[in-house]
Amino acid sequence: MGRLAGLKYRQVAAELRSLGRSFDRTGAGRYEIWRHASTGRKVTLPHHAKDMAEGTLRAILREAQIDVDQFLDM
């Protein structure tokens, strides 16, 4: 298991919120579109009850241009 394994949607959403992202709208299915307030950069976040897969979370962070260490330090 890696450093990002075992995080739930609520934990990831709270971290994104603390890093300046906010909920913008719902997407197709169980996905949400979050947007950065100043840059307008979008990130797609799956909304489900299971633990988020580490690869999925890494892809979300890459899309949002957030460093893993920065995400984990919050």
C-alpha positions as CSV (number, residue, x, y, z in Angstrom):
1,M,0.0,0.0,0.0
2,G,1.2,3.4,-0.9
3,R,1.0,6.7,0.9
4,L,-2.3,7.7,-0.8
5,A,-4.1,4.4,-0.3
6,G,-7.2,4.2,1.9
7,L,-8.6,7.7,1.6
8,K,-12.3,8.2,1.3
9,Y,-14.2,10.8,-0.9
10,R,-14.8,13.1,2.1
11,Q,-11.1,13.2,3.0
12,V,-10.1,14.0,-0.5
13,A,-12.8,16.6,-0.9
14,A,-11.8,18.3,2.4
15,E,-8.1,18.4,1.2
16,L,-9.1,19.9,-2.2
17,R,-11.2,22.5,-0.4
18,S,-8.3,23.5,1.8
19,L,-6.1,23.8,-1.3
20,G,-8.4,26.4,-2.9
21,R,-10.7,24.1,-5.0
22,S,-14.5,24.2,-4.7
23,F,-17.4,22.2,-6.0
24,D,-18.5,23.5,-9.4
25,R,-21.1,21.1,-10.8
26,T,-22.0,17.4,-11.1
27,G,-20.7,15.5,-14.0
28,A,-21.8,12.3,-15.8
29,G,-22.7,9.5,-13.4
30,R,-21.2,9.8,-9.9
31,Y,-18.6,12.4,-10.8
32,E,-18.2,15.9,-9.7
33,I,-16.3,18.8,-11.3
34,W,-14.3,20.9,-8.9
35,R,-12.6,24.2,-9.9
36,H,-9.8,26.3,-8.5
37,A,-11.0,29.8,-7.5
38,S,-8.2,31.9,-9.0
39,T,-7.0,29.8,-12.0
40,G,-10.2,28.2,-13.0
41,R,-8.5,24.9,-13.5
42,K,-10.9,21.9,-13.4
43,V,-10.5,18.5,-11.8
44,T,-12.9,15.6,-11.9
45,L,-13.6,13.8,-8.7
46,P,-15.5,10.4,-8.4
47,H,-18.1,10.5,-5.6
48,H,-18.5,7.0,-4.1
49,A,-18.4,5.4,-0.7
50,K,-15.4,3.1,-1.3
51,D,-11.8,3.9,-0.6
52,M,-10.4,5.8,-3.6
53,A,-7.8,3.8,-5.5
54,E,-4.3,5.2,-5.2
55,G,-3.9,5.4,-9.0
56,T,-7.1,7.4,-9.3
57,L,-6.1,9.8,-6.6
58,R,-2.7,10.3,-8.2
59,A,-4.4,11.1,-11.5
60,I,-6.7,13.6,-9.7
61,L,-3.7,15.3,-8.2
62,R,-1.8,15.4,-11.5
63,E,-4.9,16.9,-13.2
64,A,-5.2,19.5,-10.4
65,Q,-1.4,20.2,-10.5
66,I,-1.0,19.4,-6.8
67,D,2.1,17.7,-5.5
68,V,1.6,14.5,-3.4
69,D,3.6,15.9,-0.5
70,Q,1.6,19.1,-0.5
71,F,-1.6,17.1,-0.5
72,L,-0.5,14.9,2.4
73,D,0.9,17.8,4.5
74,M,-2.5,19.4,4.9
